[in-house]
Structure formats: C-alpha cells, structure tokens
Amino acid sequence: MRQIVALVVFEQHCYQDAVKRFFSRMRRACIGIYHRVTPRYMIDYATEMAWREDVRRQNTADQLQALVKAVFAAGLSADWINYCRGNKRKTEILFQAPAVAPA
C-alpha cells in the first residue's frame, strides 16, 4: 500500500510531510481504533484516514455538514448493503495506478 500511495502523492507533487502525517494517522488508527485491519477492507480504512486528514482543520459543525452531504450524495453501496446479513466483500479492491506517459 505504501508504494501505491507514494506513487499517487508523487504524481500530485505532495510534500513528504503529508505522506508521513497520513501514515502516522493510519498507524495510530490501526493501533487504537480498529480491532483488526484486513487487506479486504484496507481501502475503506485508508479512505477514512484521508478524509480525516483533509478536514482536520475544519470545525466539527463543518465536518458533520460535509459528511452528511457526502453520505446522501453517494447513494447505496454494493459493498455495505446487507453487510450484517452476510453480504461481505469477497476480495480486496486493488487500486490501479494510471499509466504515466513517457516524456
């Protein structure tokens, strides 16, 4: 996962400090929030940590408003609908990095 994120971040010209902050937040979440992190749901955990990193300087009311707006705009998820009834994701979702055109 580190290589994928590093590639995406490198293409967007992000600073190394931002990558360190993200992985620090991800590591602390694995230690303190989640009971078990599996590759099958890793993209969901990473997406949550990226969202937390993006909105960390907003106040709580603005964070909640943005979250509610995004939830209602997203619609139903094929991965999470009827999860408690056994509808589990079968495999890991793999991220395919876009091909870089040769210069």
CORNOR-V376233 format. One record per run of one state. SS is the DSSP state (2 for helix, 1 for strand, 0 for the rest). FROM is the first residue (numbers start at 1). TO is the last residue. If there is no record, write none. Layout:
ss={SS SS}
from={FROM FROM}
to={TO TO}
This chain:
ss={0 2 0 2 0 2 0 2 0 2 0}
from={1 2 12 16 33 39 55 60 75 83 86}
to={1 11 15 32 38 54 59 74 82 85 103}
